[in-house]
Amino acid sequence: MKITLDLPEYQNPGHCEYAVDGYDHVTKLCAGCGDELYGLTVRLLPYGWLHAEREEDNEGRTCQELAVEKLLADPRTAWVSVGKHVARYPSKHTSATVRAVITELAKLAEAGAR
């Protein structure tokens, strides 16, 4: 199953205002690497704001990609994270996505109750 999340994003110029379009950047640091936020950043629960684009001289993975890999290592954590995003931003997701997430979370709840 493939679910695409519409993550809140912010084009952060760095070294300036951190409250734009209703997204209040309480912290100026990336939740992944701890460096200052700059360029395209996205909010991924349970981590927070992360760098989402590579630097021109760096072909490594972004903080967002590393965080997604961590989530995928544990399916329970991944589904809970996806569920939090869908619950927080329901209008950004299709009814099919909402239905799929609820179904998977129900399976986790049933498995935990046994």
URJOCOR-V161348 format. One record per run of one state. SS is the DSSP state (A for helix, B for strand, O for the rest). FROM is the first residue (numbers start at 1). TO is the last residue. If there is no record, write none. Layout:
ss & from & to
SS & FROM & TO
SS & FROM & TO
//
This chain:
ss & from & to
O & 1 & 8
B & 9 & 12
O & 13 & 18
B & 19 & 20
O & 21 & 22
B & 23 & 24
O & 25 & 28
B & 29 & 29
O & 30 & 35
B & 36 & 36
O & 37 & 38
B & 39 & 44
O & 45 & 47
B & 48 & 51
O & 52 & 62
A & 63 & 73
O & 74 & 74
A & 75 & 88
O & 89 & 89
A & 90 & 92
O & 93 & 94
A & 95 & 113
O & 114 & 114
//
